[in-house]
Each structure stands twice: as structure tokens, then as C-alpha cells.
Amino acid sequence: MNLLDYVSPPSLDSYQIKKGGFYTSKSILKESTTAKLDLSKVEVALLGAPFAEDNSYDSTFVDSVRLELAKLADVQGNTSILDVGNLIRGKTLNDSLTALKDVLTFLQTYDIFVIVIGDLSLLQKTFMETLEGNQNMKVVEVAPVFSIYDTLDYLSQQTQKRLHYTNIGYQVYYVDQAKFNWLNSNNFDAYRLGEVRKSLPVIEPAIRDSLLINIDLNALKHQEAPSQKEISPNGFYSEELCQIAKYAGAADFLK
């Protein structure tokens, strides 16, 4: 598989490459070096999926995240990170999602941990499809609502039967009774925002055993992330979300 058929490499002009910084010349996919790239040495891949439900394409959000990453210091240790760029949009949304699945499957054959930056609810469905070979489909979602509930119709019956879902940080006044009934009837887990904020370590075991984690920026207080779609005065502080992300980084089975 040629990655350049599926992704548009990041533009070096958009980054302030500096010595000791997060981005280096080796951490950005480039057309000139793709043939020499040894993916077996890459541990983490960053991938942008900048399309919406109507398959419209806007990379502003994804690229703004990259610009913030470029301001950070290099990751401590010897972790090898590669930013492969943004997924090329297909003719239809289904084409775009199929391309995403192909790229995820390809990178996972090299045992690469993939971080996808995007703003599309169906991304989670695509992640789960790439993990269908696993007996236990343990999914963790950090969000103020049970977002996965709205994508159930898109999941195969086989995937739904193997699904174990855990929500972290839901806000009870945003979740209707039908969703609570669904949660309880399937013996899924959910941790209310106040419960988690009182003791963050309570959610570490759920993250440790999961295959997939989806972190929704709407889980943050509005003052922490003013550009989020869902405006709410309640939510996590950024430091708390960083701690949750740290649990994810130390998780044993996360893909």
C-alpha cells in the first residue's frame, strides 16, 4: 500500500521546526522520503480526518492542532512519532470512511498506535471495524453524552454483540432515559462527571483494558475550550483531561 495514495502529507511550511521541538524532519511524512520510510520503527502515527457528515472538507481544525503541537518540546524518551498528514477526501462519505479504514488497518499491521484528529461521529464506527478481529470490543468514550448510541445503527450485529462500552464524564441532564435503559440493559459502564472529578483514578482500570478511546473536546468546560460545538459551563478542566490521556498512554491493550 502506498500511503501517498490515501493521505496528503503535512506542509513543512506550516510548522516552526526547531531543535528540541515536537516536530523534526523525521517526524513528518514527505513525498521525497516515503520510499525509504521504515514503518516498523514507527510507534505512533498522527492522522487528520478533516471531513464532516456531508463529506465536506476543511482541514482548519486538524492543522490548528498541529500548529499547537509544534510549539511543544520533543517527547521524552525514544518514542518514534510520524505525522502522516490528512486523509484525502473520497467522492462520498462512505468512500472517505473506507479510505480511513484502509489506512488504519495498514498502520496497525506494523503495530503502530494511531491517533486520529477529527470531528466526525462515524470515525468511531470506522475504528471499531478495524478491530473486529478482537474478541472483546472494549470502547471508552470521554464525553458529556453517550455519543456511541447514535452510531449503533451503523455497526454490524457481530460488533454490537462483542461491544463493551464505558462512558467517562457524562452529564446526567444531557442523557435521556432511553439511553440509560440501553446502558443498563447491556451492563455497560458510565461514570458521571462529578464522580470522576472527585477521584480520577477510579476510571483508570476501564481505560487500561480498552481497545479504543474517543476523547470529545465537548467533555471540557466551555472556558477551557471556547471553540467547542456544545457550549456548557460544566465539564473537565484541561489538567484533568490530560490525566485521563495519561492513563490512555499507559494502557496495555489500546490500539
PAZAPA-4460 file (N, C-alpha, C; in steps of 0.05 Angstrom, whole numbers, plus 32768, in hexadecimal, padded with zeros to 4 digits):
% residues 255
    n_x    n_y    n_z   ca_x   ca_y   ca_z    c_x    c_y    c_z   seq   type   mol
   8011   7FE8   8000   8000   8000   8000   8011   8019   8000     1      M     A
   800B   802C   7FEF   8019   8045   7FEE   8009   805A   7FFD     2      N     A
   8014   8063   8014   8005   8076   8025   7FFE   8090   8016     3      L     A
   800F   8098   8003   800A   80B1   7FF5   7FF2   80B0   7FE2     4      L     A
   7FE7   8098   7FDE   7FCE   8095   7FCF   7FB6   809C   7FE0     5      D     A
   7FBB   809C   7FFB   7FA5   80A0   800E   7FA7   80BA   801E     6      Y     A
   7FBF   80C4   8021   7FC2   80DC   8033   7FD1   80F2   8024     7      V     A
   7FCC   810A   802E   7FDB   8121   8025   7FEF   8129   803A     8      S     A
   8009   8126   8035   801D   812B   804A   801C   8147   8055     9      P     A
   8023   814A   806E   8023   8165   807A   8036   8178   806B    10      P     A
   802F   8191   806A   8040   81A5   805D   8055   81AE   8071    11      S     A
   806E   81AB   806A   8084   81B4   807C   8083   81D2   8081    12      L     A
   8078   81E1   806E   8076   81FE   8071   8064   8206   8088    13      D     A
   8052   81F4   8090   803F   81FB   80A5   804A   81F7   80C1    14      S     A
   8062   81EC   80C3   806D   81E6   80DD   8087   81F6   80E3    15      Y     A
   808A   81FD   80FC   80A3   820A   8104   80B5   81F4   810F    16      Q     A
   80C3   81E6   80FD   80D4   81D1   8105   80EC   81DC   8114    17      I     A
   80EF   81D3   812D   8105   81DD   813D   8113   81C6   814C    18      K     A
   812C   81CA   8152   813B   81B6   8160   812F   81B1   817B    19      K     A
   812B   8198   8182   811F   8191   819C   8101   8194   819D    20      G     A
   80F4   8199   8185   80D7   819C   8184   80C9   8182   817E    21      G     A
   80AE   8183   8180   809E   816B   817B   80A2   8161   815F    22      F     A
   80A3   8173   814B   80A6   816B   8130   80C3   816C   8127    23      Y     A
   80CC   8158   8119   80E7   8158   810E   80E4   8150   80F0    24      T     A
   80F9   8151   80E1   80F7   814A   80C5   80F0   812C   80C1    25      S     A
   80F5   811C   80D6   80EF   8100   80D4   80D3   80F9   80DD    26      K     A
   80C5   810C   80E9   80AA   8105   80F4   8093   810E   80E2    27      S     A
   809A   8117   80CA   8085   8120   80B7   8088   8110   809D    28      I     A
   8073   8104   8094   8073   80F5   807B   8079   8108   8064    29      L     A
   808C   8100   8053   8093   8111   803C   8094   80FF   8023    30      K     A
   808B   810A   800D   808B   80FB   7FF4   80A7   80F1   7FED    31      E     A
   80BB   8102   7FF3   80D6   80FB   7FEA   80E3   80E4   7FFA    32      S     A
   80D8   80DE   8011   80E4   80C9   8022   80D2   80B1   8027    33      T     A
   80BA   80B1   801A   80A7   809B   801F   80B2   8080   8018    34      T     A
   80C1   807F   8002   80CC   8065   7FF8   80E0   805A   800D    35      A     A
   80ED   806B   801B   8102   8062   802F   80F7   805F   804B    36      K     A
   80DD   8065   804E   80D1   8064   8069   80CE   8047   8073    37      L     A
   80D8   8043   808B   80D6   8029   8098   80C1   802B   80AE    38      D     A
   80A8   8022   80A7   8092   8025   80BA   8095   8013   80D2    39      L     A
   80A5   7FFE   80D0   80A9   7FED   80E7   80B7   7FFB   80FF    40      S     A
   80C2   8012   80F9   80D0   8021   810E   80BE   8038   8119    41      K     A
   80A6   803B   810D   8094   8050   8116   8081   8044   812C    42      V     A
   807F   8052   8142   806E   8049   8159   8053   8057   815A    43      E     A
   8052   8071   8152   8039   8080   8154   8036   8090   813A    44      V     A
   801E   808F   812F   8017   809E   8116   8001   80B2   811C    45      A     A
   8004   80CA   8112   7FEF   80DE   8114   7FE2   80E0   80F8    46      L     A
   7FC7   80E0   80F8   7FB9   80E1   80DF   7FA1   80F4   80E1    47      L     A
   7F9E   8106   80CE   7F88   8118   80CE   7F72   810D   80BC    48      G     A
   7F59   8110   80C6   7F41   8108   80B6   7F2E   8120   80B5    49      A     A
   7F35   8133   80A4   7F26   814D   80A5   7F0E   814F   8093    50      P     A
   7EFB   813B   8096   7EE3   813D   8087   7ECB   813A   809A    51      F     A
   7EB4   8144   8091   7E9C   8144   80A1   7E87   8130   8097    52      A     A
   7E6F   8130   80A4   7E5A   811D   809D   7E51   811F   8080    53      E     A
   7E53   8137   8074   7E4C   813B   8058   7E63   8137   8045    54      D     A
   7E7A   812D   8050   7E93   8129   8042   7EA0   8142   8039    55      N     A
   7E98   8159   8043   7EA6   8172   803E   7EC1   8170   804B    56      S     A
   7ED4   8180   8040   7EF0   817D   8049   7EFB   8198   8053    57      Y     A
   7F05   8197   806B   7F10   81B0   8077   7F26   81A7   808B    58      D     A
   7F3F   81AC   8085   7F55   81A3   8095   7F5D   81B7   80AA    59      S     A
   7F4E   81CD   80AD   7F55   81E2   80C0   7F59   81D8   80DC    60      T     A
   7F46   81C8   80E6   7F47   81BE   8101   7F60   81AC   8105    61      F     A
   7F63   8199   80F3   7F7A   8186   80F6   7F94   8195   80F5    62      V     A
   7F97   81A7   80E2   7FB0   81B5   80DF   7FB6   81C8   80F6    63      D     A
   7FA1   81D2   8102   7FA5   81E4   811A   7FAF   81D4   8131    64      S     A
   7FA7   81BA   8133   7FB1   81A9   8148   7FCF   81A4   8143    65      V     A
   7FD6   81A0   812A   7FF3   819B   8124   8004   81B4   812B    66      R     A
   7FF9   81CB   8125   8008   81E4   812B   800D   81E6   8149    67      L     A
   7FFA   81DD   815A   7FFE   81DD   8177   8012   81C8   817F    68      E     A
   8011   81B1   8172   8025   819C   8178   8041   81A6   8172    69      L     A
   8044   81B5   815C   805E   81BF   8154   806B   81D1   8169    70      A     A
   805B   81DC   817B   8066   81EE   8190   8071   81DE   81A7    71      K     A
   806B   81C4   81A8   8073   81B4   81BF   8090   81AA   81BC    72      L     A
   809B   81A1   81D3   80B5   8195   81D3   80B4   8179   81C9    73      A     A
   80CB   816E   81C1   80CC   8152   81B7   80C3   813F   81CD    74      D     A
   80B6   8129   81C5   80AD   8115   81D8   80C5   8108   81E5    75      V     A
   80C4   8106   81FF   80DB   80FA   820E   80DD   80DC   8208    76      Q     A
   80F5   80D2   8207   80F9   80B5   8201   80FE   80B1   81E3    77      G     A
   80FA   8099   81DA   8101   8092   81BE   80E8   808C   81AD    78      N     A
   80D1   8096   81B5   80B9   8090   81A6   80BB   809C   818A    79      T     A
   80B5   808C   8176   80B6   8095   815B   809A   809C   8151    80      S     A
   8097   80B6   814A   807D   80C0   8141   807E   80C9   8124    81      I     A
   806A   80C3   8115   8068   80CB   80F9   804D   80D7   80F3    82      L     A
   804D   80F0   80EA   8035   80FD   80E1   8031   80F7   80C4    83      D     A
   801D   80E7   80BD   8019   80DE   80A1   8008   80F2   8091    84      V     A
   7FFE   8107   809E   7FEE   811B   8090   7FD0   8117   8092    85      G     A
   7FC2   8121   807E   7FA5   8120   807E   7F9B   810D   8069    86      N     A
   7F86   80FE   8070   7F79   80EC   805E   7F6E   80FB   8046    87      L     A
   7F71   80F0   802F   7F66   80FC   8016   7F48   80F5   8015    88      I     A
   7F38   8108   8010   7F1B   8104   800F   7F12   80F4   7FF7    89      R     A
   7F00   80E1   7FFC   7EF5   80D1   7FE6   7EDE   80DF   7FD9    90      G     A
   7ED2   80D3   7FC5   7EBC   80DF   7FB7   7EA3   80E0   7FC9    91      K     A
   7EA0   80CD   7FDA   7E8A   80CC   7FED   7E95   80C8   8009    92      T     A
   7E84   80CC   801D   7E8C   80C8   8039   7E95   80AB   803D    93      L     A
   7E86   8098   8031   7E8D   807C   8034   7EA8   8076   8028    94      N     A
   7EAF   8084   8012   7ECA   8080   8006   7EDF   808B   8019    95      D     A
   7EDA   80A1   8026   7EED   80AD   8038   7EF1   809B   8050    96      S     A
   7EDB   808F   805B   7EDE   807D   8071   7EEC   8063   806A    97      L     A
   7EE7   8059   8052   7EF4   8041   8048   7F12   8046   8046    98      T     A
   7F1A   805D   803C   7F36   8064   803A   7F43   8066   8056    99      A     A
   7F34   8071   8069   7F3E   8072   8084   7F42   8056   808F   100      L     A
   7F2F   8045   808B   7F32   8029   8094   7F4A   801C   8088   101      K     A
   7F4F   8020   806E   7F66   8014   8061   7F80   801E   806D   102      D     A
   7F82   8038   8073   7F9A   8044   807F   7F9F   8039   809B   103      V     A
   7F89   8039   80AB   7F8C   802E   80C6   7F95   8011   80C7   104      L     A
   7F88   8001   80B6   7F90   7FE5   80B4   7FAD   7FE1   80AC   105      T     A
   7FB5   7FF1   8098   7FD1   7FF0   808F   7FE5   7FF7   80A5   106      F     A
   7FDF   800D   80B3   7FF2   8015   80C9   7FF2   8002   80E0   107      L     A
   7FDB   7FF5   80E5   7FDA   7FE2   80FB   7FE9   7FC8   80F5   108      Q     A
   7FED   7FC2   80DC   7FFD   7FAB   80D5   801A   7FAE   80DE   109      T     A
   8022   7FC7   80E2   803D   7FCD   80EC   803D   7FD2   810A   110      Y     A
   8026   7FCC   8117   8023   7FD0   8133   8027   7FEE   813B   111      D     A
   801D   7FFF   812A   8020   801C   812F   8007   8026   813E   112      I     A
   800C   8035   8153   7FF6   8041   8162   7FEC   805A   8153   113      F     A
   7FD3   805B   814C   7FC9   8070   813A   7FB7   8084   814A   114      V     A
   7FBE   809D   8148   7FAE   80B3   8153   7FA2   80C2   813C   115      I     A
   7F87   80C2   813B   7F79   80CF   8125   7F6C   80E9   8130   116      V     A
   7F71   80FF   8123   7F65   8119   812A   7F4F   811F   8116   117      I     A
   7F37   8122   8120   7F21   8127   810E   7F08   812F   811D   118      G     A
   7EF3   8135   810E   7EDA   813F   811A   7EC2   8132   810C   119      D     A
   7EC1   8117   810D   7EAC   8108   80FF   7EA5   80F0   8111   120      L     A
   7E8C   80EE   8118   7E83   80D9   812A   7E88   80BD   811F   121      S     A
   7E87   80BA   8104   7E8A   80A0   80F8   7EA7   8096   80F7   122      L     A
   7EBA   80A8   8100   7ED6   809F   8101   7ED8   8087   8115   123      L     A
   7EC9   8089   812B   7ECA   8074   813F   7EC0   805A   8134   124      Q     A
   7EAC   805B   8123   7EA2   8042   8116   7EB7   8036   8104   125      K     A
   7EC7   8046   80F6   7EDC   803C   80E5   7EF2   8030   80F5   126      T     A
   7EFA   803C   810C   7F0E   8031   811D   7F06   8015   8126   127      F     A
   7EEC   8012   812E   7EE3   7FF9   8138   7EE3   7FE3   8122   128      M     A
   7EDE   7FEB   810A   7EDF   7FD8   80F4   7EFB   7FCC   80F0   129      E     A
   7F0F   7FDD   80F4   7F2B   7FD3   80F1   7F33   7FC0   8107   130      T     A
   7F24   7FC0   811D   7F2A   7FAF   8134   7F18   7F98   8137   131      L     A
   7F08   7F92   8122   7EF3   7F7D   8124   7EFF   7F61   812A   132      E     A
   7F18   7F5D   8124   7F24   7F43   8129   7F29   7F3D   8147   133      G     A
   7F26   7F52   8157   7F2A   7F4E   8174   7F10   7F43   8181   134      N     A
   7F14   7F30   8194   7EFC   7F24   81A1   7EED   7F38   81B1   135      Q     A
   7EFB   7F49   81BF   7EED   7F5D   81D0   7EF1   7F79   81C5   136      N     A
   7EDB   7F86   81BE   7EDC   7FA1   81B3   7ED7   7FB5   81C9   137      M     A
   7EEC   7FBA   81D9   7EE9   7FCD   81EF   7EEF   7FE9   81E6   138      K     A
   7EDB   7FFA   81E8   7EDD   8016   81DE   7ED8   8029   81F5   139      V     A
   7EE9   803C   81F8   7EE6   8051   820C   7EE1   806C   81FE   140      V     A
   7ECE   807B   8208   7EC7   8094   81FD   7EC7   80AA   8213   141      E     A
   7ED7   80BE   820F   7ED7   80D5   8222   7EC6   80EA   8215   142      V     A
   7EAD   80ED   821F   7E9A   80FF   8212   7E83   8105   8226   143      A     A
   7E76   811C   8222   7E60   8123   8234   7E46   8113   822E   144      P     A
   7E45   8105   8217   7E2E   80F5   8210   7E38   80DA   8206   145      V     A
   7E26   80C7   8202   7E2D   80AC   81F7   7E2D   80AE   81D8   146      F     A
   7E42   80BA   81CD   7E43   80BF   81B1   7E41   80A6   81A0   147      S     A
   7E4C   8090   81AA   7E4C   8078   819A   7E30   806D   8195   148      I     A
   7E1D   8075   81A6   7E01   806C   81A3   7DF6   8074   8188   149      Y     A
   7DFE   808B   817E   7DF3   8095   8164   7E00   8088   814C   150      D     A
   7E15   8078   8150   7E22   806A   813A   7E1C   804C   813A   151      T     A
   7E0C   8043   814C   7E07   8026   814F   7DFC   801A   8135   152      L     A
   7DEA   8029   8127   7DDE   801E   810F   7DF2   8019   80F9   153      D     A
   7E0A   8026   80FB   7E1F   8023   80E7   7E31   800B   80ED   154      Y     A
   7E2E   8000   8105   7E40   7FEA   810D   7E33   7FCF   8107   155      L     A
   7E44   7FBC   80FF   7E39   7FA1   80F9   7E2F   7F94   8113   156      S     A
   7E1D   7F81   8110   7E13   7F72   8127   7E29   7F64   8136   157      Q     A
   7E3C   7F5A   8127   7E52   7F4B   8134   7E62   7F5E   8146   158      Q     A
   7E67   7F76   813C   7E76   7F8A   814C   7E66   7F92   8164   159      T     A
   7E4C   7F96   8161   7E3C   7F9E   8178   7E3B   7F89   818D   160      Q     A
   7E3C   7F70   8185   7E3B   7F5A   8199   7E55   7F59   81A9   161      K     A
   7E6B   7F61   819D   7E85   7F60   81AB   7E8C   7F7A   81B9   162      R     A
   7E7B   7F8E   81B5   7E81   7FA8   81C0   7E7E   7FAA   81DE   163      L     A
   7E92   7FB5   81EB   7E8F   7FBE   8207   7E96   7FDB   8208   164      H     A
   7E83   7FEC   8210   7E86   8009   820E   7E88   8015   822A   165      Y     A
   7E9A   8028   822D   7E9D   8037   8245   7E9E   8055   823F   166      T     A
   7E8D   8064   824C   7E8D   8081   8249   7E9A   808D   8261   167      N     A
   7EAA   80A2   825C   7EB7   80B0   8272   7EB0   80CE   8270   168      I     A
   7EA3   80D7   8285   7E9D   80F4   8286   7E82   80FD   827C   169      G     A
   7E6E   80EA   827B   7E54   80F2   8271   7E47   8106   8284   170      Y     A
   7E36   8117   8279   7E27   812B   8289   7E09   8123   8287   171      Q     A
   7DFE   811B   829D   7DE5   810D   829E   7DCE   811C   8291   172      V     A
   7DCF   8137   8291   7DB9   8147   8286   7DBB   8148   8267   173      Y     A
   7DCF   813C   825B   7DD1   813A   823E   7DC9   811E   8234   174      Y     A
   7DC5   810B   8246   7DC1   80EF   823D   7DA4   80E7   8243   175      V     A
   7D95   80E0   822E   7D78   80D9   8233   7D76   80BD   823D   176      D     A
   7D5E   80B6   8246   7D59   809C   8253   7D5E   8084   8241   177      Q     A
   7D58   8087   8227   7D5C   8071   8214   7D79   8069   8213   178      A     A
   7D8B   807C   8215   7DA7   8075   8214   7DB0   8068   822E   179      K     A
   7DA5   8071   8244   7DAC   8064   825E   7DA1   8047   825E   180      F     A
   7D89   8043   8253   7D7E   8028   8251   7D90   8016   8240   181      N     A
   7D9A   8021   8229   7DAC   8012   8218   7DC6   800B   8227   182      W     A
   7DD1   801E   8236   7DE9   8019   8245   7DE5   8003   825A   183      L     A
   7DD0   8005   8269   7DCB   7FF1   827E   7DC4   7FD6   8274   184      N     A
   7DB5   7FD4   825E   7DAD   7FBA   8253   7DC5   7FAB   8247   185      S     A
   7DDA   7FB9   8240   7DF2   7FAC   8235   7E08   7FA9   824A   186      N     A
   7E02   7FB2   8263   7E17   7FB1   8278   7E30   7FC1   8271   187      N     A
   7E2C   7FD7   8263   7E42   7FE9   825D   7E48   7FFB   8275   188      F     A
   7E5E   8009   8273   7E66   801A   828A   7E66   8038   8282   189      D     A
   7E60   8048   8296   7E61   8065   8292   7E69   8073   82AC   190      A     A
   7E7A   8086   82AA   7E83   8095   82C2   7E7B   80B2   82BF   191      Y     A
   7E6A   80BB   82D1   7E60   80D7   82D0   7E77   80EB   82D4   192      R     A
   7E75   8102   82C8   7E8A   8116   82CA   7E93   811B   82E6   193      L     A
   7E80   8120   82F8   7E87   8126   8314   7E96   810F   8321   194      G     A
   7E8E   80F7   831B   7E9A   80DF   8326   7EB8   80DD   831E   195      E     A
   7EBD   80E2   8304   7ED8   80E0   82FA   7EE9   80F7   8305   196      V     A
   7EDF   810F   8306   7EEE   8126   830F   7EF5   8123   832D   197      R     A
   7EE5   8114   833B   7EEA   8110   8358   7F02   80FD   835C   198      K     A
   7F05   80EA   8349   7F1B   80D7   834C   7F22   80CC   8330   199      S     A
   7F35   80D9   8322   7F3C   80D1   8307   7F46   80B4   8304   200      L     A
   7F55   80AA   8318   7F5F   808E   8315   7F49   8079   8312   201      P     A
   7F30   8080   8319   7F1A   806C   8317   7F16   8062   82FB   202      V     A
   7F1D   8072   82E7   7F18   806A   82CB   7F30   805D   82BE   203      I     A
   7F47   805C   82CB   7F5F   8051   82BF   7F5C   8034   82B6   204      E     A
   7F50   8022   82C7   7F4D   8006   82BE   7F3D   8003   82A4   205      P     A
   7F28   8013   82A0   7F18   8011   8288   7F29   8019   826F   206      A     A
   7F39   802E   8272   7F4A   8036   825C   7F60   8022   8257   207      I     A
   7F6B   8017   826C   7F81   8004   8269   7F79   7FEC   8258   208      R     A
   7F61   7FE3   825A   7F58   7FCA   824D   7F4B   7FCF   8232   209      D     A
   7F49   7FE8   8229   7F3A   7FEF   8211   7F4C   7FEC   81F8   210      S     A
   7F3E   7FE9   81E1   7F4C   7FE8   81C7   7F4C   8003   81B9   211      L     A
   7F38   8013   81BF   7F34   802D   81B2   7F2A   8041   81C6   212      L     A
   7F35   805A   81C3   7F2B   806F   81D4   7F25   8087   81C2   213      I     A
   7F0E   8093   81C7   7F06   80AB   81B8   7F03   80C2   81CC   214      N     A
   7F13   80D7   81C8   7F12   80EE   81DA   7F05   8105   81CB   215      I     A
   7EEE   810D   81D5   7EDE   8122   81C9   7EE4   813C   81D7   216      D     A
   7EED   8151   81C8   7EF3   816A   81D5   7EDB   8177   81E2   217      L     A
   7EC3   816E   81DC   7EAB   8179   81E9   7EAA   816F   8206   218      N     A
   7EBC   815D   820E   7EBD   8154   822A   7EC9   8169   823B   219      A     A
   7ED6   817D   822F   7EE3   8192   823E   7ECF   81A9   8245   220      L     A
   7ED5   81B7   825A   7EC6   81D0   825F   7EC9   81E2   8248   221      K     A
   7EB4   81F2   8242   7EB6   8205   822B   7ECD   8218   822F   222      H     A
   7ED3   8221   8247   7EE8   8233   824B   7F04   8227   8245   223      Q     A
   7F05   820C   8245   7F1E   81FE   823F   7F22   81FB   8221   224      E     A
   7F0C   81FA   8212   7F0D   81F6   81F5   7EF6   8206   81E8   225      A     A
   7EFA   8220   81E5   7EE5   8232   81DC   7EDA   822D   81C0   226      P     A
   7EEA   821E   81AF   7EE1   821A   8194   7ED1   8200   8190   227      S     A
   7ECB   81F2   81A6   7EBC   81D9   81A4   7EA0   81DD   819A   228      Q     A
   7E94   81C8   818F   7E79   81CB   8183   7E64   81CD   8199   229      K     A
   7E66   81BC   81AD   7E51   81BB   81C2   7E5A   81CD   81D9   230      E     A
   7E4D   81E3   81DD   7E54   81F6   81F2   7E48   81EE   820D   231      I     A
   7E59   81E8   8221   7E50   81E1   823B   7E63   81ED   8250   232      S     A
   7E58   81F7   8266   7E69   8202   827B   7E77   81EC   828B   233      P     A
   7E6D   81D3   8288   7E77   81BD   8298   7E88   81AA   8287   234      N     A
   7E9A   819C   8295   7EAB   818A   8287   7EC5   8187   8295   235      G     A
   7ED8   8179   8288   7EF3   8176   8293   7F04   818F   828F   236      F     A
   7F17   8193   82A1   7F2C   81A6   829C   7F41   8199   828A   237      Y     A
   7F51   81A9   827C   7F64   819E   8269   7F78   818C   8277   238      S     A
   7F80   8193   8290   7F93   8182   829F   7F87   8166   82A4   239      E     A
   7F6D   8165   82A9   7F60   814C   82AF   7F5F   813B   8295   240      E     A
   7F5A   8147   827F   7F5A   8139   8265   7F76   812F   825E   241      L     A
   7F8A   813E   8265   7FA5   8135   8261   7FAC   811C   8271   242      C     A
   7FA1   811B   828A   7FA6   8104   829A   7F98   80EB   828F   243      Q     A
   7F7F   80EF   8284   7F71   80D9   8277   7F81   80D0   825F   244      I     A
   7F8C   80E3   8250   7F9C   80DC   8238   7FB6   80CD   8241   245      A     A
   7FC0   80D4   8258   7FD8   80C5   8262   7FD1   80A8   8268   246      K     A
   7FB9   80A4   8274   7FB0   8088   8278   7FAF   8079   825E   247      Y     A
   7FA5   8087   8249   7FA3   807A   822E   7FBF   8073   8224   248      A     A
   7FD2   8085   8228   7FED   8080   821F   7FFB   8068   822C   249      G     A
   7FF2   8062   8244   7FFD   804B   8253   7FED   8032   8250   250      A     A
   7FD7   8033   8241   7FC5   801C   823F   7FD2   8005   8231   251      A     A
   7FCC   7FED   8239   7FD9   7FD5   8230   7FD0   7FCC   8214   252      D     A
   7FB6   7FD0   820E   7FAB   7FC4   81F5   7FA1   7FD9   81E1   253      F     A
   7FA4   7FF2   81E7   7F99   8007   81D6   7FA7   8007   81BB   254      L     A
   7F96   8008   81A6   7FA0   8008   818B   7FA1   8023   817E   255      K     A
***
